[in-house]
Amino acid sequence: MNNWIRQEIQQLSAYHVPESGNAIKLDAMENPYHWNIDQIEAWLEVVRNASLNRYPDPSASEVKQKLRSVMQIPDNMEIILGNGSDELIQMLALALNDEGRVLLAPEPSFVMYRMIANFVGMQYIGVPLQVGDFELDMFAMLEEIEIHQPALIFLAYPNNPTGNSFSIDDIEAILETTSGLVIVDEAYAPFAEYSFMSYLDKYPNLLVMRTLSKLGLAGLRLGFLVGSKEWLEQIEKLRLPYNINSLTQLSTVFALQNYGILEQQIQNIKLDREYLAEQLDIIDGIHTWPSQANFILFQTVNAKKVFERLKARNVLVKCLHGSHPTLANCLRVTVGTPEENKIFLQVLEQVIEA
């Protein structure tokens, strides 16, 4: 094994997802709302007719049609579907990798940008965000672009794990400076105020990536990439056949036909996000950052101990302490249901006081 597995793979750690058991799960940026019994029964009627003995529609054409209409995807742009955004990131890295090629992203950001660059043997450059407000350090970004001429740049908008949306002017400056491909990752678009979907015609080196996971369909594992035919017909060559299974296709079409329900849940989450931020700010020793996502980044004294004590009381959040220097003593909490948020705040206050 040591002779054959690449050394950079042997040095990696597998992506770890902790068991949640019966805990209040506020660590994975999921929509906390279930469908009601009538919606579940209607969905079961749809999947009951799935032909599991047959391969799924290889192009998932009905899914793409519904996405185009619900997500307001321009008619002149193509769509590629992935098994979550992760598969799309991997396809992009494989397509653009070559000897000496660079993948660049600000840090801290989505960990899979770095991990997938390592998987495919692509050089990764992380550019630290500004300390304090987590905005893009444009001097550093443009300097690294000039030095490394990256083939691929990922910009999470809003950014995970910080929750902020970078300046539109800054992102446009990057698009105008680099000769490489820029992916604006809009995983949290449902909770944000702005989108780059309408910029696709303006910038030929721009692609927009989204996922249905944060919307409330994390179990379906469906991501999609939008951009010009010239780019996507090349990236499509790396998509594995039948990567979107029949149950995901049927369930996605059903969910998008009932998109109004998901929209109402999104509005509830956005309102609860503001309430949760206000209540966190009241607690002594807590500092929060503004968020346009469905989570809030906050800092406290000894975050690791706070995390462990929350976990001991069956409340799971994400501990980011140690993952990046700018995230010292930081925790990230997903916006839950009003009841979950209330319990989290009560337990957090008890832990901080203790």
Secondary structure as GFF3:
##gff-version 3
##sequence-region A 1 354
A	DSSP	alpha_helix	7	10	.	.	.	ID=ss1
A	DSSP	beta_strand	24	25	.	.	.	ID=ss2
A	DSSP	alpha_helix	37	48	.	.	.	ID=ss3
A	DSSP	alpha_helix	61	70	.	.	.	ID=ss4
A	DSSP	beta_strand	78	82	.	.	.	ID=ss5
A	DSSP	alpha_helix	84	96	.	.	.	ID=ss6
A	DSSP	beta_strand	102	107	.	.	.	ID=ss7
A	DSSP	alpha_helix	111	120	.	.	.	ID=ss8
A	DSSP	beta_strand	123	128	.	.	.	ID=ss9
A	DSSP	alpha_helix	138	148	.	.	.	ID=ss10
A	DSSP	beta_strand	152	156	.	.	.	ID=ss11
A	DSSP	alpha_helix	168	177	.	.	.	ID=ss12
A	DSSP	beta_strand	181	185	.	.	.	ID=ss13
A	DSSP	three_ten_helix	189	191	.	.	.	ID=ss14
A	DSSP	three_ten_helix	197	199	.	.	.	ID=ss15
A	DSSP	beta_strand	206	211	.	.	.	ID=ss16
A	DSSP	pi_helix	213	217	.	.	.	ID=ss17
A	DSSP	three_ten_helix	218	220	.	.	.	ID=ss18
A	DSSP	beta_strand	223	227	.	.	.	ID=ss19
A	DSSP	alpha_helix	229	235	.	.	.	ID=ss20
A	DSSP	three_ten_helix	236	238	.	.	.	ID=ss21
A	DSSP	alpha_helix	246	257	.	.	.	ID=ss22
A	DSSP	alpha_helix	259	282	.	.	.	ID=ss23
A	DSSP	beta_strand	287	288	.	.	.	ID=ss24
A	DSSP	beta_strand	295	299	.	.	.	ID=ss25
A	DSSP	alpha_helix	303	312	.	.	.	ID=ss26
A	DSSP	beta_strand	315	316	.	.	.	ID=ss27
A	DSSP	beta_strand	318	319	.	.	.	ID=ss28
A	DSSP	three_ten_helix	325	327	.	.	.	ID=ss29
A	DSSP	beta_strand	330	334	.	.	.	ID=ss30
A	DSSP	alpha_helix	338	353	.	.	.	ID=ss31
###
